[in-house]
């Protein structure tokens, strides 16, 4: 568990999360202005059915197609898809970056998103299905947040009759419910829409493992920043 230590030093600048928010937004606007947006998504999104054997892996590494696992993170189907990811990235990304530092946070987002997309392309049964969106990367950020702040609380707005009540609930409970829903939805078939639930699960697990793996380095960074 990490605790905040008092210090007179100014907090370090958190630039990675704002930069990612801006890049995701700009990438969406750029894609929307392209004459053949569907073709763009096909060319830059991650495709299912292509990484199922060693020869396929070697071929994709040679021609650079494996980079689709990363470029797909910056493509979104519509405004709702984009805004949902932006909101969750803002909520969980800022505190995670403050603790991890911007460079580790960028690695978490990019590598976690690529792993999540890989899980999606391997688990989708039909070939040549396009996987896009930063949901897997955001799920990695959520997983890292849970590992870094297991006792944190999140604000929730609950409708109580004619009024809205703001309450604080344990982050572990809310994130746990969210993670459980991802598993349930992954096995309930296509009735819930074309969502790569497996990418959410893989990204979340990657984020937890990543945060636990680098926690010693994070603790040293916090002690150094606080002057201990």
C-alpha positions in Angstrom: 0.0 0.0 0.0 1.2 3.5 -0.8 0.7 6.5 1.4 1.1 10.2 0.7 4.0 11.7 2.5 4.0 15.4 3.5 6.4 17.5 1.5 7.0 21.2 0.8 8.1 20.4 -2.8 5.9 21.2 -5.6 4.1 18.1 -7.1 5.6 16.8 -10.3 3.8 17.8 -13.5 1.4 15.2 -14.8 1.6 15.4 -18.6 1.1 11.9 -19.8 -2.7 11.7 -19.1 -3.5 15.0 -20.7 -1.3 14.2 -23.6 -3.1 10.9 -24.2 -6.5 12.6 -23.8 -5.5 15.1 -26.5 -4.1 12.4 -28.8 -7.2 10.3 -28.6 -9.4 13.3 -29.3 -7.2 14.5 -32.2 -7.0 11.0 -33.7 -10.8 10.7 -33.6 -11.2 14.0 -35.4 -8.6 13.1 -38.0 -10.2 9.8 -38.7 -13.7 11.4 -39.0 -12.4 13.8 -41.7 -11.0 11.0 -43.9 -12.9 10.3 -47.1 -13.0 6.5 -46.5 -13.2 6.1 -42.7 -14.2 2.4 -42.9 -11.1 1.6 -44.9 -8.9 3.6 -42.5 -10.2 1.5 -39.5 -9.6 -1.6 -41.5 -6.0 -0.6 -42.3 -5.0 0.7 -38.8 -7.2 -1.4 -36.5 -6.2 -4.8 -35.1 -7.6 -7.7 -37.1 -8.7 -11.0 -35.6 -7.6 -14.3 -37.0 -4.2 -13.2 -38.1 -1.9 -14.0 -35.1 -2.7 -17.7 -34.5 0.6 -19.3 -35.5 4.4 -18.6 -35.3 4.7 -18.0 -39.1 1.9 -15.5 -38.9 3.7 -13.7 -36.0 6.9 -13.6 -37.9 5.2 -12.2 -41.0 3.4 -9.5 -39.0 6.7 -8.6 -37.3 8.5 -8.3 -40.6 5.9 -6.1 -42.4 5.0 -4.1 -39.3 1.4 -5.3 -39.1 1.9 -6.1 -35.4 1.9 -2.3 -34.8 -1.8 -2.4 -35.4 -2.1 -3.6 -31.8 -0.9 -0.1 -30.8 -2.5 2.1 -33.5 -5.9 0.5 -32.9 -5.8 2.2 -29.4 -6.3 5.6 -31.0 -9.3 4.7 -33.2 -12.9 4.8 -32.0 -16.2 3.8 -33.6 -18.2 6.9 -32.5 -18.4 9.8 -30.0 -19.9 7.6 -27.2 -17.0 5.1 -27.6 -14.5 7.9 -27.4 -16.0 9.9 -24.5 -16.5 6.8 -22.3 -12.8 6.0 -22.6 -11.8 9.7 -22.0 -13.8 9.9 -18.8 -12.5 6.8 -17.3 -8.9 7.7 -18.4 -9.2 11.0 -16.7 -10.7 9.6 -13.4 -8.2 6.8 -13.0 -5.3 8.1 -15.0 -4.4 11.2 -13.1 -3.9 9.6 -9.7 -2.2 6.6 -11.2 0.2 8.8 -13.1 0.9 10.9 -10.0 2.1 7.8 -8.2 3.8 5.9 -11.1 5.3 8.8 -13.0 4.5 9.8 -16.6 6.9 7.4 -18.3 5.8 4.3 -16.5 2.2 5.4 -17.0 2.8 5.7 -20.8 4.2 2.2 -20.8 1.2 0.9 -18.8 -1.2 2.5 -21.3 0.5 1.5 -24.5 1.7 -2.0 -23.6 -1.4 -2.8 -21.6 -3.6 -1.7 -24.5 -1.5 -3.8 -27.0 -1.8 -6.9 -24.7 -5.6 -6.3 -24.4 -6.0 -6.0 -28.2 -3.9 -9.1 -28.7 -6.3 -11.0 -26.3 -9.2 -9.7 -28.4 -7.8 -10.8 -31.7 -7.0 -14.2 -30.4 -10.3 -14.9 -28.7 -12.7 -13.5 -31.4 -13.8 -16.5 -33.4 -14.5 -14.9 -36.8 -11.5 -13.8 -38.9 -10.9 -10.2 -40.1 -12.9 -8.6 -37.4 -11.6 -5.1 -36.6 -10.7 -4.3 -33.0 -10.4 -0.6 -32.2 -10.5 1.7 -29.2 -8.6 2.5 -26.0 -10.9 0.4 -23.8 -8.2 -2.2 -23.2 -5.6 0.4 -22.3 -8.0 2.2 -20.0 -8.8 -1.2 -18.3 -5.1 -1.6 -17.7 -5.1 1.8 -16.0 -8.1 0.8 -13.8 -6.3 -2.4 -12.8 -3.2 -0.5 -11.9 -5.3 2.0 -9.9 -6.8 -0.8 -7.9 -3.4 -2.3 -7.1 -1.9 1.1 -6.2 -4.9 2.4 -4.1 -6.7 -0.7 -2.7 -8.2 1.3 0.1 -9.3 4.3 -1.9 -12.8 5.5 -2.2 -14.7 6.8 -5.2 -17.6 9.2 -5.4 -20.9 7.8 -6.8 -24.1 9.6 -7.6 -27.1 7.5 -6.6 -30.7 8.4 -7.6 -32.8 8.3 -4.5 -36.4 9.1 -5.4 -36.5 12.6 -6.7 -33.0 13.5 -5.5 -29.5 12.6 -6.4 -27.3 11.6 -3.5 -23.5 11.8 -3.7 -21.8 9.0 -1.6 -18.3 7.5 -1.4 -17.8 3.8 -1.9 -14.7 1.7 -1.7 -12.9 1.6 -5.0 -12.2 -2.1 -4.6 -15.9 -2.8 -4.5 -16.9 -0.6 -7.5 -13.9 -1.9 -9.6 -14.6 -5.4 -8.5 -18.2 -5.2 -9.7 -17.0 -3.7 -13.0 -14.4 -6.5 -13.5 -17.0 -9.1 -12.7 -19.4 -7.7 -15.2 -16.7 -7.9 -17.9 -16.3 -11.6 -17.2 -20.1 -12.1 -17.3 -20.5 -10.2 -20.5 -17.7 -12.1 -22.1 -19.6 -15.3 -21.8 -23.2 -14.1 -22.5 -22.8 -13.9 -26.3 -23.3 -11.0 -28.7 -26.5 -9.8 -27.2 -24.6 -6.9 -25.5 -23.2 -5.6 -28.7 -19.9 -5.7 -30.5 -17.7 -5.1 -27.5 -14.4 -6.9 -27.0 -14.9 -7.9 -23.4 -11.8 -10.1 -23.5 -9.7 -7.0 -24.1 -11.1 -5.4 -21.0 -10.3 -8.4 -18.9 -6.8 -8.8 -20.3 -6.1 -5.1 -19.9 -7.3 -5.1 -16.3 -5.2 -8.1 -15.3 -2.2 -6.6 -17.0 -2.6 -3.4 -15.1 -2.8 -5.2 -11.8 0.3 -7.2 -12.5 2.2 -4.3 -13.9 1.6 -2.1 -10.9 2.6 -4.9 -8.5 5.7 -5.6 -10.5 6.9 -1.9 -10.4 5.7 -1.1 -6.9 9.2 -1.2 -5.5 10.5 1.2 -8.1 7.4 3.4 -7.5 8.1 3.4 -3.7 11.7 4.5 -4.3 10.5 7.3 -6.6 8.0 8.5 -4.0 10.7 8.5 -1.3 13.1 10.4 -3.5 10.5 12.9 -4.5 9.6 13.5 -0.9 13.2 13.9 0.1 13.5 10.7 2.2 
